[in-house]
Amino acid sequence: MNLNKLLTKQGNFLFFFLLSFILFFTNCTPEEPAGDPSKEEWTPLFDGSSMDDWTPKFAGYKLGDNFKNRFVFKDNFLSVRYEPTDTFKADFGHLFYKEKFSHYKLQATYRFVGDQQVNGPGWAFRNNGLMLHCQSPESMGVPQDFPMCLEMQLLGGNGTDERSTGNLCTPGTNVMMADTLFTPHCINSSSETFHGDQWVTVDVLVLGDSLIQHIVGGKVVMEYTKPTADSNNVSGDEGSMPNDGTPIKDGYISIQAETHPIDFKSITLLNLCGCMDKKAKNFKSYFVKADNSTCKY
């Protein structure tokens, strides 16, 4: 056998050996298991590096103006801060997440720190909120103080007196409580009081306009249904919002700059609206509202 034929024969043998090796291990490698449709997929609303997904709106200032840099992202916290010489002038602020939602669970871990802004109102001491079903930030008037929304009020104690958190306030809205129309601005929850600078975790369940629950320490401390629009109790709205009892079924999420420094360690969301076709790759068994336009096959 001449040398060329020998080399060709050895080359063919090596080629078929490598091909068989690859095919063997390819066939023996198990397929990637299908995703568990019951496994919850929570989304952090700030990513640990910036607050680029959030937009500030302060009363008296244009959308996007982070007035005096009061909203801060530092040390992996989303925070509100005031300078020692910063004096309150009714310039309440809100920081809006970029997307709106209708059916979801929201969880936030927060703590109040430091001293209240100079001349801040007494009721705003250790006071912030998770503003739910907000109108779009673009629709707010320049002088508007609060968005039309449902506020899960976050409050801290003064070290002595009882003061619940997870309360409900209703800027620009009304709700039904125990089948009765509730029109006062705020109502206290049944939660315990959290004094000092301790971390507190709260949850909220939002199911469109059919049910909203505030949850503290794993207990439902506030529950209401059927939120509707009533812009008569929001100042500076420039007539841009309805006040005719329009149902509020979805909206944006925001947090406040309401004169007291606060840190949010995490704000995470579990969307309950999505693909409900069991044949789709992204079907989730915990979804309660279908949006099959998001299905992936």
N, C-alpha and C positions, 0 to 999 in steps of 0.2 A: 504494500500500500504506500503510495507516495505521500509526502509530507502535507501537501495541500488538502488531499482528501481526509487525512487524519485530523488535521485542524478543523476542517468543516464538520466532521462527525462529532468531534469533542464539543464544538460550539453549539451544534444542534442539541446534543445531550444536555449541556448546561442550560440552554434556553428552556427546554421542556421541564427540567428539574425545577428551575426557579418559578416557572408558570404554575406547576403543580403545587409548589410550596405556598404560593400566594393564594391560589384557589382553595387549598385546604384550610388555611387559617381564616380566609374570608367566610367560608361556609360554616366554620366552627365558631365564629364570633357571634354571640347572641345578639338579636336585634334589640335596639334601644326600646326599653319598655314604654308603653303608652303612658301619657300623663294621667295622674289621678284626678278625675273630674271633681272630686270633693275637696282637694287640697286648696286652701285659700291662698290667693295671690294678692298680698297687700302691697300698696304702692306708697313709698315715702313721698310726701309733698315738698320737701326740700331735700336736696341730694347730698348734703354733707360738704358741699364745696362753695355754694353761692345761693342767692335768692333770686336768680335770673327768671324763675318761673312765676314770680310774684310781682305785682304792680301796686305802688302806693297811691292813695288818694287822700289828701288832707283838706278839711273844710277851709275854703278861701283860696285854694291853690289848684292848679291844673293837674289833671291825671298824669302820673309818672314823676311828679316832683316829690322826692323824698325829703320833705321839709326838715331842715336842720339835721339831716341824717339820723332821724329818730328810729327808723327801722334798720337794724344792724344784723349782719351775719358774721359771727366771730366764734372761734373755738367750737365749731360745729353746732352752735345754738342759733336759733332765729329769735332775735331779742328786740325789745323796745328800750331805748335809753334816752335820758335827758341830761343836758349840761347843768351844772350847779346854778348858773345864771339864767337858765331858760324859764321864763315865766308863762303860765297858762293864759291864753287869750282866746279860748273857745275854738282852738284849732285842732279838733279831734282828727285822728287819722285812722285809716283802714288799709290793710295790705291784702290784696286780692290774689288768689291762685288763678292760674291762666285758664283753667277749664271749668265748665259747669257740670253738675251732676244732678241726678234725680233720685236714684235708689242706691243707698250705700251705708256702710258703717265707717265711722270716723273715730280715731283714737288720738288723743293728745296727752303729752306729759309736759307739765309746766311747773314753774316756781316763781313766786314774787320775790324781788330782791330790792334792797336799798330804800331810798326815801322818795316820796311822791314829789312830783314837779311842784315848784313854787306856785302858790295860789290855786292849786288844783282843787276842785270841789270835793267836799267831804265824802260824798257817795262814790267818788272815783278812786278812793284809797284802796289799794290792792284789788283793782277791778280791771278785768279784760273780758274778752268773749270770743267764742267760736260763732261767727256770724254765718248762718246757714240759709240756703235758698235766696242769696242776695241778688238784687238787680245787677245788671252788668255795670262795671265801673265806668264804662263809656257813657252810660245813660245818667250818671250823677251830675247835678248842677255844680258849678264851681263853689257856691257858698254852702252846699248841702252838708249837714253835720253827720248824719248817719245814713247808710244805705237802707232801703226797704229790705227787710230780712226777718229771720227768726234768730234771736240771739240766745245761745246757750251761755249764760253768764258765768264767768269764772271769778270767784271771789276768795280772798284770803282773810283770815281772822286778825284781830288787833292784839291778840295775846290774852284777852280776857273774855270778851263777849262772844256769844254764839252768832255765827254768820254762815249760812249755808252756801254751797257752791252748786253749779248745775242748775241755777234758776232759769226762768224764761223771761225775756223782755221782747217786746214786739214793735220795733220801729217800723212804721208804715204798714203794719199787718194786724190782723185779728186771727184768732184760732178758736176751735171748739174744744172745750174741756168738759168731759162727762155730759156730752150732748147739749151743752149750753154755750152760746157765743160769749167768748171772753174778750172784752175790749180794754180793760186796764192795761197800763204799759208793762208792768212787771208782776211776777208772782214767785214766791220762794219755793224751793224744792224741799224735799225731806232729807237732804244729805246732812252728814256731820260737818263740823267746822274744822278747817285746816289752818292752824296758826303757824307763824314763822316762815322760814324760807325753804320748807320741805318740798320735795318733788311730789306732785299729785298727778295721777292718771285718770282721765275721764274718757267715756265713750259716748257716742250718739248713734242711734239707728234712725235712718231717714228712709221712708218708703213713699216717695212722691208726696202727694197730699193726703195719703190715707192714714199714716201713723208716723209720729216722731217721738222717740224716747231718749231722755237724758239718763245716763248710767254712771254712777260713781261707786267705786269699790265693788263693782259687779252687781249693784242693786239699781233697779229703775227708780229714780227719784223724781221724775217729771214725765208726764205723757200727755200728748194732745194730738188733735187731728184737724184736717181741713183748713189749712192756713189760707187766708184771702187778703187781697190788697186793700189797704186803707191809708193812703198817703197823707191824709189830713193830720196825722200825728208825727210827721217828719218835717223839719224846717228847711227852707232853702232849696226845695226840690224843683223850683221853677216850673211847676205844672207838668213835669215830664213823666210822672208815674200815675197809674190808675188808682182810683179810690172807690171803685164801684163793686167791690167784693169779688173781683176776678180771682179764681183759684190759682194758687201758687204751687206748681208741681215740680219745679226744678230751679236751679240757680247756682250762683257762685259761692265760694267759701272765702271768708276773710277773717283776719284777726285785727285787734284794735291797738291804737296808741291813745290811751285814755288817761294819761297823766301819771301812771305808776310803772316803773321798770319791771320787766318780766322776761324770763327765758323760756323758750320752748325747746326741749331736748329732742322731741320728735312729734311729727304730725303725720299720721299714716291713714290711708284710705283703702277700703275694700269695696270695689265697685260691685253692686248687685244687679247691674244691668249689662247684658251682653248676649253672646251666642247661646241659644237654647236648643239648637239642633244637635241631637246626640251623635249624629254622624260626623260632626265637625271636630277638628283637632283641638279647638279652643273651647269646646263645650264645658260648662261648669254646672254642676248639679245644684250649687247654692244660689245661682242667679234667680231672681224673682220677677224680673222684667225682661222681655225679649228685645234684643236688637240684633236680628240675624244678618244685618248688613255688615256686621263685624266677623261673621263666620269665616273660618279658614279650613280648606279641605286638602 
